[in-house]
């Protein structure tokens, strides 16, 4: 646990968003990446994580309207990656949300209204990696807001804790209705 807090402290102290840190076991497959917006580093980390996925992606999102991230998820789903989207109901019930778009493309989406806001913003990739931070999955988060992303790759112990919370929230949420037609 001390090692995790030490790594977290170092990450919070970073100024350069392009720094890549390896975890304490010194293997190149275990990396922690950080990115910030505005700019491309935060969104690039998210898109790269989706592109590199091979088994599953679980996403908990407060606000989700990003076309780029939605398209990357559809590409991943077409590669055979199992995807589940969990989003805040008040922020994602409208016609022009990614939740609606992805639901209409047969990706499982559930909306949670059990809290004032379901303010989580994280992805669990392949049951072993986690992307989290303040970054809402929106165009404004990428281009207008001051946001951050941290991607913790191949540390299954952390991913397992996020997966437990995701499943708890998923089980109490309701399925997204496909209320809007899509055009081909």
N, C-alpha and C positions, 0 to 999 in steps of 0.2 A: 504494500500500500504506500510506503514511503517513496518508492520509485515512481509510482503514478503521480503523486503530488509534486515530486521534484520535476518530472517531465511537464506537468501542467504549469508549474511556476515558470519554467523556462519558456514555454509557449506563450504565456501571457506577457513575457518580457520582450518578445521578438518585435523588431521594427520592420525587418525585410520580409515581405510576404512570400518570397520565393524560396525560403529556407526549408529544407527537408531534413528532418531529424530521424535517425534510426533509433529504435527502442533499445533497451538495455542489453538484450541478448546479441546485439551486433550482427543480425542477419539482415540482408538487404530486402528480404520479403516482408519484414515488419517495419513499416514507415508511418510517421505522423507528418501530415502535410497541413499547412495553414494557408488561408487565403482571405483576402479582404476585397470589399467593394466600396465605392464604385471602382470599376476596372474589371478585368477578366479573371483574376486569380480565383475568386470564390466560386463563380459559376463554372469555371474550367475544372476545378477539383470535383464538383458534383457531376458534371457531364462525363469526365474520365472514369469516375467510379461506376456510373451506370454502364458505360461502354465496356468496362472490364468485367462486369458481373457475368456469372455463368449459371448460377442456380436460382437465386431469389433476390428480390428487393422488397423490403417493407418500408413504407414511408408514412411518417406522422407529420402532418402539415397544418399550420394555422391558416395561412392564406396560400392558395396554389392556383396561379394563373399563367405560369411560364410556358410559352409555346415550345421553346427549345428543350426544356426538360421533359415536357409531355411527349414530344416526338422521339426523344432519346429512349423514353420508357416504352413506347410502342415498338421501336426497333428492338429493344431488349426482349420484349414479350414475343416478338416474331422469331427471335433466336432461341426461344424455349425457356427464357427466364420467367419464373413465377413471380408475379407482382401483386402486391396488395397496397391500396391507398387508404389511409385513415386521415380524415380531415375534420376541422371544426365545422359544425353544421351552419352556423350563422354566416360564416365567411365563404362557404363553398356550395351554397344551394342554388345559386343563380345559373342562368343560361350560359354565361361566358366564362365559366371556371374550368380549370383543368380537370377537376373532379367530374364534372358533367361530360366533358370531352372523352376522358379515359373510360368512364362508365359506359358511354355509348360505343366505345371500341372494345367492349367485353372484358375490361380489366376490373377486378373486384374493387369496389369503392364502398367504404362505410363512413357515415358522418356521425360525429359524436356531439351531443348537446347536453351532456351530464354536468358541465361546468360552466362558469361564466364565460370562459373561452378555453378551448383546447389549444393551448399555446405552444405545444411541442413543435420542433423542427428538427427531425432526424431521419436518417435512412440506415437500415441494417442491410448490408450487402453480403450475400452468400453465407449467412450465419456466422461470420467471423470478422467483419469490418463494420465500422460505424462512421457516418458523417453526421455532424451536428454543428450547432452554433446559432447565431441570431438570424441567419439568412432565411427569409421566407422564400418560397419557390415562386417568385414573381419577377417580372421585368424590372420593376422599381428597385427590388433588392439588388439586382445586378448592375443597374445603371445610375440610380438616383440616391439610394440610401447608403449610409455607412453601416456595413454589415460584416460579419465574419463567419468563416467556416473552418472547422477542424475535421480532418479525415484520419481516423485511427485504423490502420490497415493490418489485418491478420492478427488481431488480439481477441481471440474468441471469448475470453473471460469478460471483457467489456461488452462485446456484442450480445452475450447471453443475458446480461442484466437489462440491456435495452430491449431485447426480444421478449423478456418476461413482461415488461411494461407495455410494449406494443400489443401483445396478445391480450392483456388485461383491458386495455382501451378498446381494442378491436371487438372483444366479446360483449362489451356494454354498448357498442354503437349500433346504429341501424343502417341497413343497406341503402345505398344511393338509388333513388328512382331514376329511371331513364326517361325523363319527361320531355326531352327535346329531341327532335329529329336531326339526324346528321345527313349531310348531302355528300354524295360520292363524286 
